[in-house]
Amino acid sequence: MKRIMTLLIYVLLIYTVYVIPINTTAFEIDFSSIFAPDETAEEIAEDPIHYSMTPLTTDDYFIAPNEYAFAVDTNRPIGDTELSDLAIELVVQGASGMNKSYGTSELTITHTKKDTRYVITVAIDQSSLSLGHENYMLTITASISDQVLKNEFSTFYPDDMLKPNGLSADQVTTELAPFYYPDENNLFNIPVYTKMESGSNYFRRILNTLYVAPSLPGISNESAFPYSNYVWYSAGLLELKFSESSLENYTTQEAAKLSLSTLIKTLESSSRDTIVNKVRMLVNGSQNSQAFGGLDLTTEFVVNREPKVYLPLLSHDSTIWLPFDIASDDDIYETANRIISAYKSPTSYTEDERITTLIPDSLNLVDAQLVSETLQLKFSANIRSMFGDRRDYVNTLLEGLSLSMTSIPYVEQIEFYVGTERLSSLGPINFEVPLTRPDYFNVDPKYVIE
């Protein structure tokens, strides 16, 4: 019986395995979800470098700047290798028309690093760029990767030789008057305050003084005007007579014109009540002579009294004021602004390299009004802070402006304004009262009290 039961169990087992189907999927284990990569996970990679550049020198104006700085910021720290792709170009345009460009290799560039910021400094001082003393427009362009930084600004490099030369009456040994003499190159006539020589009358004294050269460095040591053997004045006309022998040194019209100009300009500056409006010249009693350098003497020479701009001429390590006539206008602002423009760009009057720029291009005259002989000059707001501690330069600027502006009719003194605020200082120079022209300037040294 036991054997029969055992046999029956074997049969049932065989039947179960081979005859009844078994759902094997119920017992399957899917290992793909364990060992296969996760298709939703992205590959982790380092982010690309992104650059941005920001100017750190944000003022729109500089006087004699030493450097221009900007920052290069990145999204993660970088090394000097990545920064080597930075390219810098500097273009400089001068008021005189000069144009220079400097590439990365021609510039002095330094950088400092802090975390994700590089501060780039470009040397733009006058010495590094080999520039002169004038107004410039600088355009600096920096590029790295796809980022470009471009900035444009004006710059002015004043000459270190600029120094005022005005003196008060108590700084000289005697009363002086302005006389014009040729400069050492016989190009300009320069006013020199010197002692008037003696003579039989006022006009003879003028001629005698022009005949003696002053001792101011930069002035010709020759007589400024030939000797006249006859002087006569009547109703605004000054008549002078010469012998041919007294004119034999004047062989060209240029020499004769320069000499005649010394007399005309001296008469312009005369403060005497007797005013000369015209000068008549005769040689051996005739106006038809060509002996004075070939000049036409048949008509009288007019003595004009136009406003002037006094430009700084640098000679023998000092400043000499050289006046040029400017056009007068019924609108006093227009006349004053012509003076400002001349100080910004003196090449419109002369290209002599000894004449230097005095006023920054970004300093603008906004308005000018004459109030009871006081010329109120209203400037752009940057006049308050642009001059720093440049004492000699500011004093020279103030002296030049006072000389030029008081050459405008009816102007005796000047004031500076920003809006309605009257300024009492510029840079390190304080002035509580309106500015007047100095008693003397371009003074003959032998009359200066040591």
Secondary structure, DSSP 8 states (H G I E B T S, - for coil): -HHHHHHHHHHHHHHHHHTS---GGGG----HHHHS--TTS---------EEEEES---SEEES--EEEEEEEESS---HHHHTT-EEEEEEEETTS-EEEE-GGGS-EEEEEETTEEEEEEE--HHHHT--SSEEEEEEEEEETTEEEEEEEEEE---TT-----B-GGGBSS--EEEEEEBTTSS-EEEEEE-----SSHHHHHHHHHTS----TTB-SS-SS---SEEEEETTEEEEEE-GGGGTT--SHHHHHHHHHHHHHHHHH--SSS---EEEEEETTBS---TTTT---SS-EE-----EEEEEEEETTEEEEEEEE----SSHHHHHHHHHHHHH-GGGT---TTB---S-TT--EEEEEEETTEEEEEE-GGGGTSSTT-HHHHHHHHHHHHHHHTTSTT--EEEEEETTEE--EETTEE-SS-B---SB-SB-GGGB--
